[in-house]
Amino acid sequence: MNYDRGRFGCAIIKSDKYGVGLSNSEKWWDTANLNIFVKKLDEEVKLRIPDKYLKAKGWL
């Protein structure tokens, strides 16, 4: 998670040179609905987790 002067967001960091930004409609801390932020973040992360892993954990 990154925070800079009221704006925030998340990314999956793969190395010191590469990361994947996760999109979300909640961008400004003072107006954000954190329930929506967490729900959308969960959806974005699950899109990037391989189905094979999710099945092995019994989540699919």
C-alpha positions in Angstrom: 0.0 0.0 0.0 1.2 3.4 -0.8 0.1 6.8 0.6 1.2 10.2 -0.7 -0.4 13.5 0.3 -3.9 12.1 0.7 -3.9 9.7 -2.2 -3.4 6.0 -1.7 -3.3 2.8 -3.7 -1.9 -0.7 -3.7 0.5 -2.8 -5.9 1.9 -6.3 -6.0 5.7 -5.9 -5.9 7.5 -8.7 -7.8 11.0 -7.3 -7.5 12.8 -4.0 -6.8 12.2 -3.0 -10.5 8.7 -4.5 -11.3 5.3 -4.2 -9.7 1.7 -4.5 -10.7 -0.6 -1.6 -9.8 -4.1 -2.6 -8.6 -6.9 -0.4 -9.7 -9.5 0.8 -7.3 -12.2 3.5 -7.4 -11.3 4.7 -3.9 -8.2 6.9 -4.3 -8.5 9.8 -1.8 -8.1 9.0 1.9 -10.5 11.7 3.1 -13.4 10.5 0.8 -12.7 6.8 0.6 -15.1 4.1 1.7 -12.7 1.5 3.1 -15.2 -1.3 2.8 -15.4 -0.7 -0.9 -11.6 -0.3 -1.1 -11.0 -3.7 0.6 -13.7 -5.5 -1.4 -12.2 -4.2 -4.7 -8.7 -4.9 -3.6 -9.7 -8.5 -2.8 -11.2 -8.9 -6.3 -8.1 -7.5 -7.9 -5.7 -9.8 -5.9 -7.8 -12.9 -6.7 -7.6 -12.1 -10.4 -3.8 -12.5 -10.1 -3.7 -15.7 -8.1 -3.5 -18.8 -10.3 -6.6 -21.0 -10.2 -4.4 -24.0 -9.4 -3.4 -22.4 -6.1 -6.9 -21.5 -5.2 -8.1 -25.0 -5.9 -5.3 -26.5 -3.8 -6.4 -24.4 -0.9 -10.1 -25.3 -1.4 -11.1 -21.7 -2.3 -12.5 -22.7 -5.7 
